């Protein structure tokens, strides 16, 4: 089968590799659409250090089940969204209902030791398959993965309907967080972003979007009686955005970190400890949160279509990766359709 193989920074080639075969409890899925994630771009450029040469990346996907093991053969022919996380199911975290934190988890396209979704086929456990509704496009189905990240973040935030919030970063994850917030009646939602195109996208989706160079803290404080918001969500994960998030969050409030732009940052402790603000991480999603994301898409309770700005083939995907990595392409989400 054809697949995009990563050989090193900025070295992505379309090659013929051995097609995978489904084993016990697994399904062979023909990939219909796979999104280029920010983490894929960081892997492509070598910035994250989380990819090894020979890797086939890709974990935001939908497809059609071609083969399934045993009783799961009923899934054959179904269009599905695919949860790319596979925990071991036996560790303390799995037993405590936190399989997404399993230290032995495998992630399709990251560390499973098999081809990810930038390929014609993938193999995954049948429990990872969630059917897509008729009328929902393959690209929409692939958006279940980033939307599930947003569902997890908003769940951790504890935000309720009618509460204001600040989201830092209007990339795919930040905008998905915005969509989840709006579906729950959370708002007004302030957003901070540097790229003009994404600022306009955020505004079109109902946020009060500001340039990252604006006085974000002042605007948020002015709009909330000088107290700040009870929770901010950082979808960037860099020193400046973390500081902005802290400054805009009220005393005893919470800052949820979703982004991972930098592996380490300096913390402004004087903006954290004396005010008893709390910083917490939000990683991936629980299986039920992935299912919730698929439900939101299937029912169009959340409409991800505005985020889908460009589609390319496997042949054109290396150029798409380079354009996204260099900033030449400001698209929120680029989909690859094998």
NUMAR-881810 format. One record per residue (C-alpha): y, x, z; residue in three letters. Coordinates in steps of 0.1 Angstrom, whole numbers, plus 5000, padded with zeros to 4 digits. Each point is the difference from the previous one (the first is absolute). Example, Ala and Ser with C-alpha at 12.3 -4.5 7.8 and 13.67 -1.06 7.14 Angstrom:
BEGIN
py: 4955, px: 5123, pz: 5078, residu: ALA
py: 5034, px: 5014, pz: 4993, residu: SER
END
This chain:
BEGIN
py: 5000, px: 5000, pz: 5000, residu: UNK
py: 5036, px: 5010, pz: 4997, residu: UNK
py: 5020, px: 5010, pz: 5031, residu: UNK
py: 5031, px: 5018, pz: 5010, residu: UNK
py: 4990, px: 5033, pz: 5018, residu: UNK
py: 5025, px: 5018, pz: 5022, residu: UNK
py: 4996, px: 5038, pz: 4997, residu: UNK
py: 5031, px: 5011, pz: 5020, residu: UNK
py: 5038, px: 4993, pz: 5003, residu: UNK
py: 5013, px: 4983, pz: 4968, residu: UNK
py: 4966, px: 5005, pz: 4983, residu: UNK
py: 4984, px: 4966, pz: 4993, residu: UNK
py: 4975, px: 4997, pz: 4970, residu: UNK
py: 4982, px: 4972, pz: 4984, residu: UNK
py: 4963, px: 5010, pz: 4999, residu: UNK
py: 4965, px: 4987, pz: 4995, residu: UNK
py: 4981, px: 4999, pz: 5032, residu: UNK
py: 4967, px: 4985, pz: 5012, residu: UNK
py: 5002, px: 4963, pz: 5006, residu: UNK
py: 4991, px: 4990, pz: 5036, residu: UNK
py: 4970, px: 4979, pz: 5009, residu: UNK
py: 4999, px: 4974, pz: 5027, residu: UNK
py: 4976, px: 5005, pz: 5029, residu: UNK
py: 4988, px: 4977, pz: 5028, residu: UNK
py: 5028, px: 4977, pz: 5012, residu: UNK
py: 5023, px: 5012, pz: 4972, residu: UNK
py: 5016, px: 4986, pz: 4969, residu: UNK
py: 5009, px: 5015, pz: 4967, residu: UNK
py: 5035, px: 4989, pz: 4991, residu: UNK
py: 5017, px: 5003, pz: 4966, residu: UNK
py: 5036, px: 5009, pz: 5008, residu: UNK
py: 5025, px: 4976, pz: 4986, residu: UNK
py: 5033, px: 5013, pz: 5016, residu: UNK
py: 5009, px: 5028, pz: 5024, residu: UNK
py: 5034, px: 5007, pz: 5014, residu: UNK
py: 5015, px: 5035, pz: 5003, residu: UNK
py: 5008, px: 5003, pz: 5037, residu: UNK
py: 5026, px: 5022, pz: 5015, residu: UNK
py: 4971, px: 5019, pz: 5017, residu: UNK
py: 4985, px: 5006, pz: 4966, residu: UNK
py: 5033, px: 5015, pz: 4989, residu: UNK
py: 5001, px: 5022, pz: 5031, residu: UNK
py: 4964, px: 5011, pz: 4992, residu: UNK
py: 5008, px: 5006, pz: 4963, residu: UNK
py: 5030, px: 5022, pz: 5009, residu: UNK
py: 4980, px: 5018, pz: 5027, residu: UNK
py: 5025, px: 4990, pz: 5026, residu: UNK
py: 4976, px: 4983, pz: 5023, residu: UNK
py: 4971, px: 5025, pz: 4999, residu: UNK
py: 4976, px: 4971, pz: 5003, residu: UNK
py: 4983, px: 5003, pz: 4966, residu: UNK
py: 4975, px: 5026, pz: 4989, residu: UNK
py: 4995, px: 5012, pz: 4964, residu: UNK
py: 4976, px: 4978, pz: 4981, residu: UNK
py: 5011, px: 4968, pz: 5017, residu: UNK
py: 5003, px: 4967, pz: 4982, residu: UNK
py: 5028, px: 4982, pz: 5019, residu: UNK
py: 5008, px: 4963, pz: 5001, residu: UNK
py: 4995, px: 4975, pz: 5028, residu: UNK
py: 5022, px: 4970, pz: 4991, residu: UNK
py: 4977, px: 4981, pz: 4977, residu: UNK
py: 4985, px: 4968, pz: 4987, residu: UNK
py: 4971, px: 4996, pz: 4976, residu: UNK
py: 4969, px: 4980, pz: 4990, residu: UNK
py: 4967, px: 5004, pz: 5016, residu: UNK
py: 4974, px: 5012, pz: 4975, residu: UNK
py: 4971, px: 5006, pz: 5023, residu: UNK
py: 4993, px: 4993, pz: 5037, residu: UNK
py: 4971, px: 5007, pz: 5023, residu: UNK
py: 4975, px: 4974, pz: 5011, residu: UNK
py: 5014, px: 4968, pz: 5014, residu: UNK
py: 5035, px: 5012, pz: 4990, residu: UNK
py: 4991, px: 4995, pz: 4964, residu: UNK
py: 5017, px: 4967, pz: 5002, residu: UNK
py: 5033, px: 5019, pz: 4997, residu: UNK
py: 4991, px: 5012, pz: 4965, residu: UNK
py: 5027, px: 4990, pz: 4976, residu: UNK
py: 5026, px: 4993, pz: 5027, residu: UNK
py: 5035, px: 5013, pz: 4997, residu: UNK
py: 5007, px: 5017, pz: 5033, residu: UNK
py: 5026, px: 5019, pz: 5020, residu: UNK
py: 4984, px: 5031, pz: 5015, residu: UNK
py: 5006, px: 5012, pz: 5036, residu: UNK
py: 4997, px: 5038, pz: 4996, residu: UNK
py: 4994, px: 5008, pz: 5037, residu: UNK
py: 4964, px: 5005, pz: 5012, residu: UNK
py: 4996, px: 5007, pz: 5037, residu: UNK
py: 4968, px: 5012, pz: 5015, residu: UNK
py: 4995, px: 4968, pz: 5021, residu: UNK
py: 4986, px: 5018, pz: 5030, residu: UNK
py: 5028, px: 5020, pz: 5016, residu: UNK
py: 5020, px: 4989, pz: 5031, residu: UNK
py: 5029, px: 4989, pz: 4978, residu: UNK
py: 4978, px: 4978, pz: 4978, residu: UNK
py: 4984, px: 4985, pz: 5030, residu: UNK
py: 5034, px: 4992, pz: 5014, residu: UNK
py: 5011, px: 4981, pz: 4969, residu: UNK
py: 5021, px: 5029, pz: 4985, residu: UNK
py: 4979, px: 5012, pz: 4971, residu: UNK
py: 5031, px: 5011, pz: 4981, residu: UNK
py: 5003, px: 5028, pz: 5027, residu: UNK
py: 4964, px: 5011, pz: 4997, residu: UNK
py: 5001, px: 5038, pz: 5000, residu: UNK
py: 4971, px: 5000, pz: 4975, residu: UNK
py: 5015, px: 4974, pz: 4976, residu: UNK
py: 4998, px: 5007, pz: 4963, residu: UNK
py: 5027, px: 4989, pz: 4976, residu: UNK
py: 4993, px: 4995, pz: 4964, residu: UNK
py: 5019, px: 5025, pz: 4979, residu: UNK
py: 5009, px: 5021, pz: 5030, residu: UNK
py: 4969, px: 5014, pz: 5018, residu: UNK
py: 4969, px: 4980, pz: 4990, residu: UNK
py: 4986, px: 5028, pz: 4980, residu: UNK
py: 4998, px: 4977, pz: 4969, residu: UNK
py: 5023, px: 4989, pz: 4973, residu: UNK
py: 5030, px: 4979, pz: 5010, residu: UNK
py: 5015, px: 4972, pz: 4980, residu: UNK
py: 5018, px: 5020, pz: 4973, residu: UNK
py: 4968, px: 4996, pz: 4980, residu: UNK
py: 4981, px: 4973, pz: 4981, residu: UNK
py: 4976, px: 4993, pz: 5029, residu: UNK
py: 4997, px: 5004, pz: 5038, residu: UNK
py: 4973, px: 4993, pz: 5025, residu: UNK
py: 5008, px: 4984, pz: 5033, residu: UNK
py: 4983, px: 4980, pz: 5028, residu: UNK
py: 4997, px: 4963, pz: 4992, residu: UNK
py: 5017, px: 4992, pz: 5033, residu: UNK
py: 5032, px: 5016, pz: 4985, residu: UNK
py: 5002, px: 4974, pz: 4972, residu: UNK
py: 5024, px: 4970, pz: 5003, residu: UNK
py: 5000, px: 4974, pz: 4971, residu: UNK
py: 5032, px: 4994, pz: 4981, residu: UNK
py: 5012, px: 4965, pz: 4992, residu: UNK
py: 5002, px: 4988, pz: 4964, residu: UNK
py: 5035, px: 5005, pz: 4986, residu: UNK
py: 5006, px: 5032, pz: 5021, residu: UNK
py: 5003, px: 5030, pz: 4977, residu: UNK
py: 4980, px: 5032, pz: 5005, residu: UNK
py: 5032, px: 5019, pz: 5008, residu: UNK
py: 5009, px: 4975, pz: 5027, residu: UNK
py: 4965, px: 5004, pz: 5015, residu: UNK
py: 5005, px: 5038, pz: 5002, residu: UNK
py: 5032, px: 4994, pz: 5020, residu: UNK
py: 4979, px: 4987, pz: 5029, residu: UNK
py: 4996, px: 5035, pz: 5013, residu: UNK
py: 5037, px: 5008, pz: 5005, residu: UNK
py: 5006, px: 4965, pz: 5011, residu: UNK
py: 4973, px: 5004, pz: 5027, residu: UNK
py: 5018, px: 5031, pz: 5012, residu: UNK
py: 5031, px: 4978, pz: 5004, residu: UNK
py: 4981, px: 4972, pz: 5018, residu: UNK
py: 4988, px: 5026, pz: 5025, residu: UNK
py: 5035, px: 5014, pz: 5006, residu: UNK
py: 5015, px: 4966, pz: 5005, residu: UNK
py: 4972, px: 4990, pz: 5024, residu: UNK
py: 5007, px: 5031, pz: 5021, residu: UNK
py: 5037, px: 4993, pz: 5000, residu: UNK
py: 4996, px: 4967, pz: 5018, residu: UNK
py: 5029, px: 4986, pz: 4981, residu: UNK
py: 5003, px: 4962, pz: 5001, residu: UNK
py: 5017, px: 4975, pz: 4977, residu: UNK
py: 5038, px: 5001, pz: 5003, residu: UNK
py: 5001, px: 5036, pz: 5013, residu: UNK
py: 5020, px: 5025, pz: 4980, residu: UNK
py: 4985, px: 5034, pz: 4990, residu: UNK
py: 5007, px: 5032, pz: 4981, residu: UNK
py: 4977, px: 5015, pz: 4975, residu: UNK
py: 5006, px: 5036, pz: 4989, residu: UNK
py: 4989, px: 5007, pz: 4965, residu: UNK
py: 4996, px: 4976, pz: 4971, residu: UNK
py: 4970, px: 5015, pz: 4983, residu: UNK
py: 4968, px: 4980, pz: 4995, residu: UNK
py: 4991, px: 4999, pz: 5037, residu: UNK
py: 5036, px: 4993, pz: 5012, residu: UNK
py: 5003, px: 4971, pz: 4975, residu: UNK
py: 4966, px: 4987, pz: 5010, residu: UNK
py: 5011, px: 5000, pz: 5036, residu: UNK
py: 5031, px: 4980, pz: 4989, residu: UNK
py: 4978, px: 4975, pz: 4982, residu: UNK
py: 4977, px: 4995, pz: 5031, residu: UNK
py: 5031, px: 4997, pz: 5022, residu: UNK
py: 5015, px: 4973, pz: 4978, residu: UNK
py: 4966, px: 4981, pz: 4998, residu: UNK
py: 5002, px: 4998, pz: 5039, residu: UNK
py: 5036, px: 4990, pz: 5002, residu: UNK
py: 5011, px: 5033, pz: 5015, residu: UNK
py: 5036, px: 5008, pz: 4992, residu: UNK
py: 5026, px: 5008, pz: 4991, residu: UNK
py: 4983, px: 5032, pz: 4986, residu: UNK
py: 5022, px: 5031, pz: 4995, residu: UNK
py: 4987, px: 5027, pz: 4978, residu: UNK
py: 5010, px: 5036, pz: 4994, residu: UNK
py: 4992, px: 5019, pz: 4967, residu: UNK
py: 5014, px: 5028, pz: 4980, residu: UNK
py: 4989, px: 4990, pz: 4964, residu: UNK
py: 5025, px: 4975, pz: 4985, residu: UNK
py: 4972, px: 4982, pz: 4980, residu: UNK
py: 4980, px: 4994, pz: 5032, residu: UNK
py: 5031, px: 4988, pz: 5019, residu: UNK
py: 5005, px: 4973, pz: 4974, residu: UNK
py: 4963, px: 4991, pz: 5001, residu: UNK
py: 5003, px: 4996, pz: 5038, residu: UNK
py: 5031, px: 4978, pz: 4996, residu: UNK
py: 4982, px: 4978, pz: 4974, residu: UNK
py: 4972, px: 4994, pz: 5025, residu: UNK
py: 5024, px: 4988, pz: 5027, residu: UNK
py: 5008, px: 5031, pz: 5020, residu: UNK
py: 5035, px: 5012, pz: 5010, residu: UNK
py: 4994, px: 5034, pz: 4984, residu: UNK
py: 5022, px: 5029, pz: 5007, residu: UNK
py: 5003, px: 5035, pz: 4986, residu: UNK
py: 4985, px: 5026, pz: 5023, residu: UNK
py: 5034, px: 5017, pz: 5000, residu: UNK
py: 5017, px: 4969, pz: 5015, residu: UNK
py: 5006, px: 4995, pz: 5037, residu: UNK
py: 4967, px: 4982, pz: 5004, residu: UNK
py: 5001, px: 5001, pz: 5038, residu: UNK
py: 5035, px: 4985, pz: 5001, residu: UNK
py: 4991, px: 4972, pz: 4976, residu: UNK
py: 4969, px: 4991, pz: 5020, residu: UNK
py: 5017, px: 5001, pz: 5033, residu: UNK
py: 5030, px: 4980, pz: 4988, residu: UNK
py: 4976, px: 4973, pz: 4987, residu: UNK
py: 4981, px: 4998, pz: 5033, residu: UNK
py: 5027, px: 4999, pz: 5027, residu: UNK
py: 5000, px: 5037, pz: 5005, residu: UNK
py: 4964, px: 5000, pz: 5013, residu: UNK
py: 4981, px: 5011, pz: 4970, residu: UNK
py: 4966, px: 4985, pz: 4988, residu: UNK
py: 4970, px: 4996, pz: 5023, residu: UNK
py: 4979, px: 5019, pz: 4974, residu: UNK
py: 5006, px: 5022, pz: 4970, residu: UNK
py: 4974, px: 5011, pz: 4975, residu: UNK
py: 5001, px: 5034, pz: 4983, residu: UNK
py: 4982, px: 5000, pz: 4966, residu: UNK
py: 5012, px: 5035, pz: 4993, residu: UNK
py: 4990, px: 5023, pz: 5029, residu: UNK
py: 5026, px: 5027, pz: 4999, residu: UNK
py: 5023, px: 5013, pz: 5027, residu: UNK
py: 5032, px: 4983, pz: 4988, residu: UNK
py: 4984, px: 4966, pz: 4996, residu: UNK
py: 4983, px: 5002, pz: 5034, residu: UNK
py: 5034, px: 5008, pz: 5016, residu: UNK
py: 5017, px: 4971, pz: 4981, residu: UNK
py: 4972, px: 4977, pz: 5012, residu: UNK
py: 5004, px: 5011, pz: 5036, residu: UNK
py: 5038, px: 4996, pz: 5000, residu: UNK
py: 4997, px: 4965, pz: 4985, residu: UNK
py: 4974, px: 4988, pz: 5025, residu: UNK
py: 5011, px: 4985, pz: 5033, residu: UNK
py: 4991, px: 5015, pz: 5034, residu: UNK
py: 4963, px: 4994, pz: 5008, residu: UNK
py: 4995, px: 4992, pz: 4964, residu: UNK
py: 4973, px: 5013, pz: 4976, residu: UNK
py: 5000, px: 5022, pz: 4969, residu: UNK
py: 4968, px: 4996, pz: 4979, residu: UNK
py: 4993, px: 5030, pz: 4978, residu: UNK
py: 4981, px: 4991, pz: 4968, residu: UNK
py: 5011, px: 5028, pz: 4976, residu: UNK
py: 4987, px: 5036, pz: 5000, residu: UNK
py: 5025, px: 5019, pz: 4979, residu: UNK
py: 5001, px: 5030, pz: 5023, residu: UNK
py: 4971, px: 5014, pz: 5021, residu: UNK
py: 5023, px: 5008, pz: 5029, residu: UNK
py: 5036, px: 4991, pz: 5010, residu: UNK
py: 5025, px: 5007, pz: 5027, residu: UNK
py: 5004, px: 4971, pz: 5024, residu: UNK
py: 5034, px: 4991, pz: 5015, residu: UNK
py: 4987, px: 4996, pz: 5036, residu: UNK
py: 5034, px: 4990, pz: 5013, residu: UNK
py: 4998, px: 4969, pz: 4977, residu: UNK
py: 4964, px: 4993, pz: 5012, residu: UNK
py: 4994, px: 5007, pz: 5037, residu: UNK
py: 5031, px: 4988, pz: 5018, residu: UNK
py: 4999, px: 4967, pz: 4981, residu: UNK
py: 4963, px: 4995, pz: 5005, residu: UNK
py: 4995, px: 4995, pz: 4963, residu: UNK
py: 4964, px: 5002, pz: 4988, residu: UNK
py: 4987, px: 5017, pz: 4968, residu: UNK
py: 4966, px: 4989, pz: 4987, residu: UNK
py: 4980, px: 5008, pz: 4969, residu: UNK
py: 4985, px: 4975, pz: 4977, residu: UNK
py: 4971, px: 5012, pz: 4979, residu: UNK
py: 4982, px: 4982, pz: 4972, residu: UNK
py: 4986, px: 4966, pz: 5011, residu: UNK
py: 4971, px: 4983, pz: 5017, residu: UNK
py: 4975, px: 4982, pz: 4977, residu: UNK
py: 5014, px: 4966, pz: 5010, residu: UNK
py: 5035, px: 5012, pz: 4991, residu: UNK
py: 4988, px: 5010, pz: 4965, residu: UNK
py: 4984, px: 4965, pz: 4996, residu: UNK
py: 5033, px: 4985, pz: 5012, residu: UNK
py: 5019, px: 5020, pz: 4973, residu: UNK
py: 4976, px: 4987, pz: 4973, residu: UNK
py: 5005, px: 4964, pz: 5013, residu: UNK
py: 5037, px: 5004, pz: 4998, residu: UNK
py: 4997, px: 5011, pz: 4964, residu: UNK
py: 4974, px: 4974, pz: 4991, residu: UNK
py: 5022, px: 4972, pz: 5013, residu: UNK
py: 5032, px: 5016, pz: 4987, residu: UNK
py: 5013, px: 4997, pz: 5036, residu: UNK
py: 5013, px: 5035, pz: 4991, residu: UNK
py: 5010, px: 5007, pz: 4964, residu: UNK
py: 4994, px: 5037, pz: 4992, residu: UNK
py: 5007, px: 4996, pz: 4963, residu: UNK
py: 5037, px: 5013, pz: 5002, residu: UNK
py: 4987, px: 5033, pz: 5013, residu: UNK
py: 4978, px: 5005, pz: 4969, residu: UNK
py: 5023, px: 5019, pz: 4977, residu: UNK
py: 4979, px: 5020, pz: 4976, residu: UNK
py: 4964, px: 5002, pz: 4987, residu: UNK
py: 4983, px: 5030, pz: 4984, residu: UNK
py: 4966, px: 5009, pz: 4987, residu: UNK
py: 4978, px: 5028, pz: 5013, residu: UNK
py: 5012, px: 5021, pz: 4970, residu: UNK
py: 5036, px: 4996, pz: 5010, residu: UNK
py: 4995, px: 5003, pz: 5038, residu: UNK
py: 5005, px: 5038, pz: 5003, residu: UNK
py: 5035, px: 4996, pz: 4985, residu: UNK
py: 5007, px: 4970, pz: 5023, residu: UNK
py: 4990, px: 5022, pz: 5030, residu: UNK
py: 5024, px: 5027, pz: 4990, residu: UNK
py: 5028, px: 4976, pz: 4994, residu: UNK
py: 4996, px: 4985, pz: 5034, residu: UNK
py: 4996, px: 5033, pz: 5017, residu: UNK
py: 5032, px: 5014, pz: 4985, residu: UNK
py: 5020, px: 4968, pz: 5006, residu: UNK
py: 5005, px: 4994, pz: 4963, residu: UNK
py: 4983, px: 4966, pz: 5004, residu: UNK
py: 5015, px: 4979, pz: 5028, residu: UNK
py: 4975, px: 4972, pz: 4996, residu: UNK
py: 4988, px: 4984, pz: 5032, residu: UNK
py: 4964, px: 4996, pz: 4989, residu: UNK
py: 4983, px: 5015, pz: 4969, residu: UNK
py: 4965, px: 4985, pz: 4993, residu: UNK
py: 4973, px: 5018, pz: 4981, residu: UNK
py: 4977, px: 4977, pz: 4980, residu: UNK
py: 4969, px: 5019, pz: 4989, residu: UNK
END
